[in-house]
Amino acid sequence: PEIVIDDQFRDADLILLGPQIRYQLKRLREKYPDTQFEMIPSKIYSDVDGAALLNYAREKMNEPEEVSQAVSA
């Protein structure tokens, strides 16, 4: 919920949103211009692939270090 953004994630470097709330992305980016919002790709979301999600987040934050696939379980 958006209240969580206001209260807990104001200083977050990146907030990842699930595909089911894609419709809120533009509004959130406008309301919180200093916060980076990205959509979790559907494939990563549906596969519940934690390693791929971490790699995606690092890519979006320009941190190229990859996570081993052994992390996902």
HTML snippet that shows the backbone in 3Dmol.js (N, CA, C, O; Angstrom):
<script src="https://3Dmol.org/build/3Dmol-min.js"></script>
<div id="view" style="width:600px;height:400px;position:relative"></div>
<script>
const pdb = `
ATOM      1  N   PRO A   1       0.824  -1.210   0.000  1.00  0.00           N
ATOM      2  CA  PRO A   1       0.000   0.000   0.000  1.00  0.00           C
ATOM      3  C   PRO A   1       0.863   1.266   0.000  1.00  0.00           C
ATOM      4  O   PRO A   1       1.985   1.276   0.506  1.00  0.00           O
ATOM      5  N   GLU A   2       0.314   2.314  -0.573  1.00  0.00           N
ATOM      6  CA  GLU A   2       1.061   3.564  -0.683  1.00  0.00           C
ATOM      7  C   GLU A   2       1.470   4.127   0.675  1.00  0.00           C
ATOM      8  O   GLU A   2       2.514   4.771   0.777  1.00  0.00           O
ATOM      9  N   ILE A   3       0.697   3.905   1.690  1.00  0.00           N
ATOM     10  CA  ILE A   3       1.043   4.397   3.025  1.00  0.00           C
ATOM     11  C   ILE A   3       2.396   3.846   3.464  1.00  0.00           C
ATOM     12  O   ILE A   3       3.123   4.518   4.196  1.00  0.00           O
ATOM     13  N   VAL A   4       2.740   2.658   3.041  1.00  0.00           N
ATOM     14  CA  VAL A   4       4.033   2.064   3.370  1.00  0.00           C
ATOM     15  C   VAL A   4       5.154   2.892   2.750  1.00  0.00           C
ATOM     16  O   VAL A   4       6.198   3.084   3.372  1.00  0.00           O
ATOM     17  N   ILE A   5       4.946   3.378   1.537  1.00  0.00           N
ATOM     18  CA  ILE A   5       5.954   4.213   0.887  1.00  0.00           C
ATOM     19  C   ILE A   5       6.172   5.473   1.702  1.00  0.00           C
ATOM     20  O   ILE A   5       7.311   5.861   1.962  1.00  0.00           O
ATOM     21  N   ASP A   6       5.079   6.116   2.107  1.00  0.00           N
ATOM     22  CA  ASP A   6       5.186   7.335   2.901  1.00  0.00           C
ATOM     23  C   ASP A   6       5.927   7.099   4.210  1.00  0.00           C
ATOM     24  O   ASP A   6       6.788   7.892   4.590  1.00  0.00           O
ATOM     25  N   ASP A   7       5.601   6.029   4.888  1.00  0.00           N
ATOM     26  CA  ASP A   7       6.129   5.798   6.228  1.00  0.00           C
ATOM     27  C   ASP A   7       7.482   5.108   6.275  1.00  0.00           C
ATOM     28  O   ASP A   7       8.324   5.476   7.095  1.00  0.00           O
ATOM     29  N   GLN A   8       7.715   4.128   5.428  1.00  0.00           N
ATOM     30  CA  GLN A   8       8.875   3.269   5.601  1.00  0.00           C
ATOM     31  C   GLN A   8       9.926   3.347   4.504  1.00  0.00           C
ATOM     32  O   GLN A   8      11.092   3.044   4.759  1.00  0.00           O
ATOM     33  N   PHE A   9       9.558   3.737   3.310  1.00  0.00           N
ATOM     34  CA  PHE A   9      10.499   3.638   2.203  1.00  0.00           C
ATOM     35  C   PHE A   9      10.857   4.978   1.571  1.00  0.00           C
ATOM     36  O   PHE A   9      11.303   5.024   0.425  1.00  0.00           O
ATOM     37  N   ARG A  10      10.670   6.042   2.294  1.00  0.00           N
ATOM     38  CA  ARG A  10      10.960   7.367   1.765  1.00  0.00           C
ATOM     39  C   ARG A  10      12.415   7.483   1.284  1.00  0.00           C
ATOM     40  O   ARG A  10      12.693   8.184   0.310  1.00  0.00           O
ATOM     41  N   ASP A  11      13.335   6.799   1.965  1.00  0.00           N
ATOM     42  CA  ASP A  11      14.752   6.879   1.617  1.00  0.00           C
ATOM     43  C   ASP A  11      15.238   5.689   0.804  1.00  0.00           C
ATOM     44  O   ASP A  11      16.446   5.487   0.677  1.00  0.00           O
ATOM     45  N   ALA A  12      14.324   4.899   0.250  1.00  0.00           N
ATOM     46  CA  ALA A  12      14.712   3.719  -0.528  1.00  0.00           C
ATOM     47  C   ALA A  12      15.420   4.130  -1.813  1.00  0.00           C
ATOM     48  O   ALA A  12      15.085   5.146  -2.421  1.00  0.00           O
ATOM     49  N   ASP A  13      16.390   3.340  -2.213  1.00  0.00           N
ATOM     50  CA  ASP A  13      17.078   3.564  -3.484  1.00  0.00           C
ATOM     51  C   ASP A  13      16.229   3.100  -4.660  1.00  0.00           C
ATOM     52  O   ASP A  13      16.307   3.665  -5.751  1.00  0.00           O
ATOM     53  N   LEU A  14      15.423   2.077  -4.438  1.00  0.00           N
ATOM     54  CA  LEU A  14      14.623   1.489  -5.507  1.00  0.00           C
ATOM     55  C   LEU A  14      13.407   0.791  -4.895  1.00  0.00           C
ATOM     56  O   LEU A  14      13.533   0.078  -3.899  1.00  0.00           O
ATOM     57  N   ILE A  15      12.249   0.994  -5.485  1.00  0.00           N
ATOM     58  CA  ILE A  15      11.046   0.279  -5.069  1.00  0.00           C
ATOM     59  C   ILE A  15      10.542  -0.503  -6.278  1.00  0.00           C
ATOM     60  O   ILE A  15      10.279   0.064  -7.338  1.00  0.00           O
ATOM     61  N   LEU A  16      10.412  -1.815  -6.097  1.00  0.00           N
ATOM     62  CA  LEU A  16       9.948  -2.694  -7.160  1.00  0.00           C
ATOM     63  C   LEU A  16       8.466  -2.977  -6.967  1.00  0.00           C
ATOM     64  O   LEU A  16       8.021  -3.314  -5.870  1.00  0.00           O
ATOM     65  N   LEU A  17       7.718  -2.835  -8.042  1.00  0.00           N
ATOM     66  CA  LEU A  17       6.269  -3.035  -8.003  1.00  0.00           C
ATOM     67  C   LEU A  17       5.887  -4.287  -8.767  1.00  0.00           C
ATOM     68  O   LEU A  17       6.447  -4.571  -9.826  1.00  0.00           O
ATOM     69  N   GLY A  18       4.937  -5.034  -8.233  1.00  0.00           N
ATOM     70  CA  GLY A  18       4.428  -6.218  -8.911  1.00  0.00           C
ATOM     71  C   GLY A  18       3.545  -5.835 -10.084  1.00  0.00           C
ATOM     72  O   GLY A  18       2.981  -4.741 -10.109  1.00  0.00           O
ATOM     73  N   PRO A  19       3.422  -6.729 -11.055  1.00  0.00           N
ATOM     74  CA  PRO A  19       2.644  -6.448 -12.266  1.00  0.00           C
ATOM     75  C   PRO A  19       1.192  -6.050 -12.004  1.00  0.00           C
ATOM     76  O   PRO A  19       0.597  -5.327 -12.802  1.00  0.00           O
ATOM     77  N   GLN A  20       0.625  -6.510 -10.906  1.00  0.00           N
ATOM     78  CA  GLN A  20      -0.779  -6.225 -10.634  1.00  0.00           C
ATOM     79  C   GLN A  20      -1.043  -4.754 -10.307  1.00  0.00           C
ATOM     80  O   GLN A  20      -2.199  -4.331 -10.314  1.00  0.00           O
ATOM     81  N   ILE A  21      -0.007  -3.966 -10.021  1.00  0.00           N
ATOM     82  CA  ILE A  21      -0.223  -2.540  -9.737  1.00  0.00           C
ATOM     83  C   ILE A  21       0.506  -1.648 -10.743  1.00  0.00           C
ATOM     84  O   ILE A  21       0.876  -0.514 -10.437  1.00  0.00           O
ATOM     85  N   ARG A  22       0.701  -2.176 -11.932  1.00  0.00           N
ATOM     86  CA  ARG A  22       1.352  -1.410 -13.007  1.00  0.00           C
ATOM     87  C   ARG A  22       0.658  -0.061 -13.232  1.00  0.00           C
ATOM     88  O   ARG A  22       1.317   0.931 -13.543  1.00  0.00           O
ATOM     89  N   TYR A  23      -0.647  -0.025 -13.079  1.00  0.00           N
ATOM     90  CA  TYR A  23      -1.420   1.188 -13.326  1.00  0.00           C
ATOM     91  C   TYR A  23      -1.021   2.331 -12.388  1.00  0.00           C
ATOM     92  O   TYR A  23      -1.329   3.486 -12.683  1.00  0.00           O
ATOM     93  N   GLN A  24      -0.348   2.048 -11.274  1.00  0.00           N
ATOM     94  CA  GLN A  24       0.040   3.088 -10.320  1.00  0.00           C
ATOM     95  C   GLN A  24       1.441   3.663 -10.581  1.00  0.00           C
ATOM     96  O   GLN A  24       1.820   4.654  -9.957  1.00  0.00           O
ATOM     97  N   LEU A  25       2.193   3.070 -11.472  1.00  0.00           N
ATOM     98  CA  LEU A  25       3.590   3.455 -11.690  1.00  0.00           C
ATOM     99  C   LEU A  25       3.755   4.936 -12.029  1.00  0.00           C
ATOM    100  O   LEU A  25       4.555   5.620 -11.391  1.00  0.00           O
ATOM    101  N   LYS A  26       3.031   5.436 -12.998  1.00  0.00           N
ATOM    102  CA  LYS A  26       3.183   6.831 -13.417  1.00  0.00           C
ATOM    103  C   LYS A  26       2.860   7.791 -12.274  1.00  0.00           C
ATOM    104  O   LYS A  26       3.586   8.759 -12.045  1.00  0.00           O
ATOM    105  N   ARG A  27       1.786   7.525 -11.568  1.00  0.00           N
ATOM    106  CA  ARG A  27       1.385   8.392 -10.464  1.00  0.00           C
ATOM    107  C   ARG A  27       2.416   8.378  -9.333  1.00  0.00           C
ATOM    108  O   ARG A  27       2.721   9.424  -8.759  1.00  0.00           O
ATOM    109  N   LEU A  28       2.948   7.210  -9.015  1.00  0.00           N
ATOM    110  CA  LEU A  28       3.960   7.116  -7.963  1.00  0.00           C
ATOM    111  C   LEU A  28       5.237   7.855  -8.349  1.00  0.00           C
ATOM    112  O   LEU A  28       5.840   8.538  -7.521  1.00  0.00           O
ATOM    113  N   ARG A  29       5.645   7.715  -9.606  1.00  0.00           N
ATOM    114  CA  ARG A  29       6.844   8.433 -10.063  1.00  0.00           C
ATOM    115  C   ARG A  29       6.644   9.950  -9.982  1.00  0.00           C
ATOM    116  O   ARG A  29       7.575  10.687  -9.658  1.00  0.00           O
ATOM    117  N   GLU A  30       5.434  10.404 -10.278  1.00  0.00           N
ATOM    118  CA  GLU A  30       5.149  11.840 -10.192  1.00  0.00           C
ATOM    119  C   GLU A  30       5.086  12.310  -8.739  1.00  0.00           C
ATOM    120  O   GLU A  30       5.584  13.389  -8.419  1.00  0.00           O
ATOM    121  N   LYS A  31       4.488  11.523  -7.866  1.00  0.00           N
ATOM    122  CA  LYS A  31       4.330  11.910  -6.463  1.00  0.00           C
ATOM    123  C   LYS A  31       5.653  11.834  -5.701  1.00  0.00           C
ATOM    124  O   LYS A  31       5.891  12.632  -4.794  1.00  0.00           O
ATOM    125  N   TYR A  32       6.514  10.882  -6.062  1.00  0.00           N
ATOM    126  CA  TYR A  32       7.799  10.682  -5.393  1.00  0.00           C
ATOM    127  C   TYR A  32       8.925  10.777  -6.421  1.00  0.00           C
ATOM    128  O   TYR A  32       9.528   9.760  -6.764  1.00  0.00           O
ATOM    129  N   PRO A  33       9.221  11.979  -6.918  1.00  0.00           N
ATOM    130  CA  PRO A  33      10.197  12.117  -7.997  1.00  0.00           C
ATOM    131  C   PRO A  33      11.632  11.740  -7.607  1.00  0.00           C
ATOM    132  O   PRO A  33      12.458  11.491  -8.485  1.00  0.00           O
ATOM    133  N   ASP A  34      11.936  11.695  -6.326  1.00  0.00           N
ATOM    134  CA  ASP A  34      13.290  11.353  -5.896  1.00  0.00           C
ATOM    135  C   ASP A  34      13.461   9.864  -5.618  1.00  0.00           C
ATOM    136  O   ASP A  34      14.529   9.429  -5.185  1.00  0.00           O
ATOM    137  N   THR A  35      12.418   9.087  -5.864  1.00  0.00           N
ATOM    138  CA  THR A  35      12.456   7.645  -5.625  1.00  0.00           C
ATOM    139  C   THR A  35      12.368   6.917  -6.962  1.00  0.00           C
ATOM    140  O   THR A  35      11.552   7.267  -7.814  1.00  0.00           O
ATOM    141  N   GLN A  36      13.204   5.915  -7.138  1.00  0.00           N
ATOM    142  CA  GLN A  36      13.181   5.121  -8.366  1.00  0.00           C
ATOM    143  C   GLN A  36      12.187   3.977  -8.207  1.00  0.00           C
ATOM    144  O   GLN A  36      12.316   3.159  -7.296  1.00  0.00           O
ATOM    145  N   PHE A  37      11.209   3.921  -9.083  1.00  0.00           N
ATOM    146  CA  PHE A  37      10.211   2.850  -9.125  1.00  0.00           C
ATOM    147  C   PHE A  37      10.414   2.059 -10.408  1.00  0.00           C
ATOM    148  O   PHE A  37      10.609   2.641 -11.475  1.00  0.00           O
ATOM    149  N   GLU A  38      10.369   0.749 -10.309  1.00  0.00           N
ATOM    150  CA  GLU A  38      10.467  -0.120 -11.477  1.00  0.00           C
ATOM    151  C   GLU A  38       9.456  -1.248 -11.329  1.00  0.00           C
ATOM    152  O   GLU A  38       9.117  -1.658 -10.218  1.00  0.00           O
ATOM    153  N   MET A  39       8.987  -1.737 -12.454  1.00  0.00           N
ATOM    154  CA  MET A  39       8.084  -2.880 -12.468  1.00  0.00           C
ATOM    155  C   MET A  39       8.906  -4.167 -12.455  1.00  0.00           C
ATOM    156  O   MET A  39       9.908  -4.277 -13.162  1.00  0.00           O
ATOM    157  N   ILE A  40       8.484  -5.127 -11.660  1.00  0.00           N
ATOM    158  CA  ILE A  40       9.109  -6.441 -11.689  1.00  0.00           C
ATOM    159  C   ILE A  40       8.663  -7.115 -12.988  1.00  0.00           C
ATOM    160  O   ILE A  40       7.463  -7.231 -13.237  1.00  0.00           O
ATOM    161  N   PRO A  41       9.598  -7.556 -13.807  1.00  0.00           N
ATOM    162  CA  PRO A  41       9.196  -8.240 -15.039  1.00  0.00           C
ATOM    163  C   PRO A  41       8.293  -9.443 -14.727  1.00  0.00           C
ATOM    164  O   PRO A  41       8.517 -10.167 -13.757  1.00  0.00           O
ATOM    165  N   SER A  42       7.292  -9.635 -15.550  1.00  0.00           N
ATOM    166  CA  SER A  42       6.304 -10.704 -15.334  1.00  0.00           C
ATOM    167  C   SER A  42       6.954 -12.070 -15.174  1.00  0.00           C
ATOM    168  O   SER A  42       6.544 -12.849 -14.314  1.00  0.00           O
ATOM    169  N   LYS A  43       7.948 -12.370 -15.976  1.00  0.00           N
ATOM    170  CA  LYS A  43       8.615 -13.683 -15.920  1.00  0.00           C
ATOM    171  C   LYS A  43       9.266 -13.890 -14.559  1.00  0.00           C
ATOM    172  O   LYS A  43       9.107 -14.951 -13.956  1.00  0.00           O
ATOM    173  N   ILE A  44       9.993 -12.900 -14.068  1.00  0.00           N
ATOM    174  CA  ILE A  44      10.647 -13.006 -12.762  1.00  0.00           C
ATOM    175  C   ILE A  44       9.587 -13.135 -11.674  1.00  0.00           C
ATOM    176  O   ILE A  44       9.728 -13.939 -10.753  1.00  0.00           O
ATOM    177  N   TYR A  45       8.527 -12.339 -11.784  1.00  0.00           N
ATOM    178  CA  TYR A  45       7.458 -12.358 -10.790  1.00  0.00           C
ATOM    179  C   TYR A  45       6.766 -13.726 -10.742  1.00  0.00           C
ATOM    180  O   TYR A  45       6.566 -14.288  -9.665  1.00  0.00           O
ATOM    181  N   SER A  46       6.408 -14.249 -11.899  1.00  0.00           N
ATOM    182  CA  SER A  46       5.676 -15.511 -11.937  1.00  0.00           C
ATOM    183  C   SER A  46       6.549 -16.705 -11.549  1.00  0.00           C
ATOM    184  O   SER A  46       6.050 -17.693 -11.009  1.00  0.00           O
ATOM    185  N   ASP A  47       7.850 -16.612 -11.825  1.00  0.00           N
ATOM    186  CA  ASP A  47       8.769 -17.689 -11.454  1.00  0.00           C
ATOM    187  C   ASP A  47       9.209 -17.605  -9.991  1.00  0.00           C
ATOM    188  O   ASP A  47       9.842 -18.530  -9.480  1.00  0.00           O
ATOM    189  N   VAL A  48       8.878 -16.503  -9.316  1.00  0.00           N
ATOM    190  CA  VAL A  48       9.303 -16.256  -7.939  1.00  0.00           C
ATOM    191  C   VAL A  48      10.807 -16.519  -7.838  1.00  0.00           C
ATOM    192  O   VAL A  48      11.274 -17.282  -6.992  1.00  0.00           O
ATOM    193  N   ASP A  49      11.544 -15.857  -8.733  1.00  0.00           N
ATOM    194  CA  ASP A  49      12.987 -16.064  -8.874  1.00  0.00           C
ATOM    195  C   ASP A  49      13.742 -14.951  -8.150  1.00  0.00           C
ATOM    196  O   ASP A  49      13.988 -13.888  -8.719  1.00  0.00           O
ATOM    197  N   GLY A  50      14.099 -15.199  -6.916  1.00  0.00           N
ATOM    198  CA  GLY A  50      14.764 -14.195  -6.093  1.00  0.00           C
ATOM    199  C   GLY A  50      16.108 -13.752  -6.643  1.00  0.00           C
ATOM    200  O   GLY A  50      16.430 -12.565  -6.597  1.00  0.00           O
ATOM    201  N   ALA A  51      16.900 -14.686  -7.164  1.00  0.00           N
ATOM    202  CA  ALA A  51      18.208 -14.330  -7.720  1.00  0.00           C
ATOM    203  C   ALA A  51      18.043 -13.424  -8.941  1.00  0.00           C
ATOM    204  O   ALA A  51      18.752 -12.428  -9.082  1.00  0.00           O
ATOM    205  N   ALA A  52      17.105 -13.773  -9.820  1.00  0.00           N
ATOM    206  CA  ALA A  52      16.862 -12.945 -11.003  1.00  0.00           C
ATOM    207  C   ALA A  52      16.341 -11.571 -10.608  1.00  0.00           C
ATOM    208  O   ALA A  52      16.692 -10.569 -11.230  1.00  0.00           O
ATOM    209  N   LEU A  53      15.505 -11.521  -9.575  1.00  0.00           N
ATOM    210  CA  LEU A  53      14.981 -10.239  -9.112  1.00  0.00           C
ATOM    211  C   LEU A  53      16.101  -9.361  -8.552  1.00  0.00           C
ATOM    212  O   LEU A  53      16.144  -8.161  -8.826  1.00  0.00           O
ATOM    213  N   LEU A  54      16.994  -9.943  -7.781  1.00  0.00           N
ATOM    214  CA  LEU A  54      18.120  -9.184  -7.246  1.00  0.00           C
ATOM    215  C   LEU A  54      19.017  -8.681  -8.366  1.00  0.00           C
ATOM    216  O   LEU A  54      19.468  -7.536  -8.333  1.00  0.00           O
ATOM    217  N   ASN A  55      19.281  -9.528  -9.361  1.00  0.00           N
ATOM    218  CA  ASN A  55      20.077  -9.094 -10.516  1.00  0.00           C
ATOM    219  C   ASN A  55      19.378  -7.961 -11.265  1.00  0.00           C
ATOM    220  O   ASN A  55      20.029  -7.008 -11.694  1.00  0.00           O
ATOM    221  N   TYR A  56      18.069  -8.058 -11.423  1.00  0.00           N
ATOM    222  CA  TYR A  56      17.292  -7.015 -12.090  1.00  0.00           C
ATOM    223  C   TYR A  56      17.386  -5.700 -11.317  1.00  0.00           C
ATOM    224  O   TYR A  56      17.594  -4.639 -11.906  1.00  0.00           O
ATOM    225  N   ALA A  57      17.231  -5.777 -10.003  1.00  0.00           N
ATOM    226  CA  ALA A  57      17.309  -4.573  -9.166  1.00  0.00           C
ATOM    227  C   ALA A  57      18.692  -3.946  -9.267  1.00  0.00           C
ATOM    228  O   ALA A  57      18.816  -2.728  -9.388  1.00  0.00           O
ATOM    229  N   ARG A  58      19.716  -4.761  -9.219  1.00  0.00           N
ATOM    230  CA  ARG A  58      21.088  -4.226  -9.337  1.00  0.00           C
ATOM    231  C   ARG A  58      21.306  -3.579 -10.700  1.00  0.00           C
ATOM    232  O   ARG A  58      21.950  -2.535 -10.801  1.00  0.00           O
ATOM    233  N   GLU A  59      20.776  -4.191 -11.730  1.00  0.00           N
ATOM    234  CA  GLU A  59      20.883  -3.618 -13.081  1.00  0.00           C
ATOM    235  C   GLU A  59      20.214  -2.241 -13.121  1.00  0.00           C
ATOM    236  O   GLU A  59      20.770  -1.291 -13.673  1.00  0.00           O
ATOM    237  N   LYS A  60      19.030  -2.140 -12.539  1.00  0.00           N
ATOM    238  CA  LYS A  60      18.302  -0.876 -12.536  1.00  0.00           C
ATOM    239  C   LYS A  60      19.016   0.182 -11.709  1.00  0.00           C
ATOM    240  O   LYS A  60      18.861   1.378 -11.958  1.00  0.00           O
ATOM    241  N   MET A  61      19.797  -0.253 -10.728  1.00  0.00           N
ATOM    242  CA  MET A  61      20.544   0.684  -9.888  1.00  0.00           C
ATOM    243  C   MET A  61      21.982   0.837 -10.373  1.00  0.00           C
ATOM    244  O   MET A  61      22.812   1.445  -9.697  1.00  0.00           O
ATOM    245  N   ASN A  62      22.272   0.277 -11.558  1.00  0.00           N
ATOM    246  CA  ASN A  62      23.605   0.336 -12.147  1.00  0.00           C
ATOM    247  C   ASN A  62      24.664  -0.308 -11.269  1.00  0.00           C
ATOM    248  O   ASN A  62      25.777   0.206 -11.145  1.00  0.00           O
ATOM    249  N   GLU A  63      24.316  -1.429 -10.662  1.00  0.00           N
ATOM    250  CA  GLU A  63      25.256  -2.233  -9.884  1.00  0.00           C
ATOM    251  C   GLU A  63      25.389  -3.582 -10.584  1.00  0.00           C
ATOM    252  O   GLU A  63      24.534  -4.450 -10.409  1.00  0.00           O
ATOM    253  N   PRO A  64      26.441  -3.772 -11.368  1.00  0.00           N
ATOM    254  CA  PRO A  64      26.522  -4.940 -12.251  1.00  0.00           C
ATOM    255  C   PRO A  64      26.783  -6.288 -11.592  1.00  0.00           C
ATOM    256  O   PRO A  64      26.685  -7.308 -12.274  1.00  0.00           O
ATOM    257  N   GLU A  65      27.108  -6.348 -10.312  1.00  0.00           N
ATOM    258  CA  GLU A  65      27.435  -7.625  -9.673  1.00  0.00           C
ATOM    259  C   GLU A  65      26.264  -8.600  -9.768  1.00  0.00           C
ATOM    260  O   GLU A  65      25.132  -8.258  -9.427  1.00  0.00           O
ATOM    261  N   GLU A  66      26.547  -9.815 -10.236  1.00  0.00           N
ATOM    262  CA  GLU A  66      25.497 -10.823 -10.399  1.00  0.00           C
ATOM    263  C   GLU A  66      25.412 -11.711  -9.180  1.00  0.00           C
ATOM    264  O   GLU A  66      26.397 -11.921  -8.473  1.00  0.00           O
ATOM    265  N   VAL A  67      24.223 -12.230  -8.943  1.00  0.00           N
ATOM    266  CA  VAL A  67      23.984 -13.165  -7.860  1.00  0.00           C
ATOM    267  C   VAL A  67      23.991 -14.562  -8.448  1.00  0.00           C
ATOM    268  O   VAL A  67      23.432 -14.789  -9.521  1.00  0.00           O
ATOM    269  N   SER A  68      24.607 -15.482  -7.769  1.00  0.00           N
ATOM    270  CA  SER A  68      24.642 -16.865  -8.212  1.00  0.00           C
ATOM    271  C   SER A  68      23.240 -17.439  -8.309  1.00  0.00           C
ATOM    272  O   SER A  68      22.394 -17.141  -7.466  1.00  0.00           O
ATOM    273  N   GLN A  69      22.983 -18.242  -9.303  1.00  0.00           N
ATOM    274  CA  GLN A  69      21.690 -18.896  -9.441  1.00  0.00           C
ATOM    275  C   GLN A  69      21.442 -19.870  -8.292  1.00  0.00           C
ATOM    276  O   GLN A  69      20.302 -20.269  -8.055  1.00  0.00           O
ATOM    277  N   ALA A  70      22.491 -20.252  -7.584  1.00  0.00           N
ATOM    278  CA  ALA A  70      22.329 -21.151  -6.447  1.00  0.00           C
ATOM    279  C   ALA A  70      21.544 -20.495  -5.315  1.00  0.00           C
ATOM    280  O   ALA A  70      21.044 -21.182  -4.424  1.00  0.00           O
ATOM    281  N   VAL A  71      21.434 -19.167  -5.347  1.00  0.00           N
ATOM    282  CA  VAL A  71      20.699 -18.450  -4.305  1.00  0.00           C
ATOM    283  C   VAL A  71      19.218 -18.746  -4.396  1.00  0.00           C
ATOM    284  O   VAL A  71      18.548 -18.834  -3.367  1.00  0.00           O
ATOM    285  N   SER A  72      18.688 -18.902  -5.597  1.00  0.00           N
ATOM    286  CA  SER A  72      17.248 -19.125  -5.740  1.00  0.00           C
ATOM    287  C   SER A  72      16.892 -20.546  -5.312  1.00  0.00           C
ATOM    288  O   SER A  72      17.558 -21.521  -5.658  1.00  0.00           O
ATOM    289  N   ALA A  73      15.831 -20.609  -4.558  1.00  0.00           N
ATOM    290  CA  ALA A  73      15.393 -21.925  -4.102  1.00  0.00           C
ATOM    291  C   ALA A  73      13.885 -21.950  -3.968  1.00  0.00           C
ATOM    292  O   ALA A  73      13.315 -22.975  -3.594  1.00  0.00           O
TER     293      ALA A  73
END
`;
const viewer = $3Dmol.createViewer("view");
viewer.addModel(pdb, "pdb");
viewer.setStyle({}, {cartoon: {color: "spectrum"}});
viewer.zoomTo();
viewer.render();
</script>
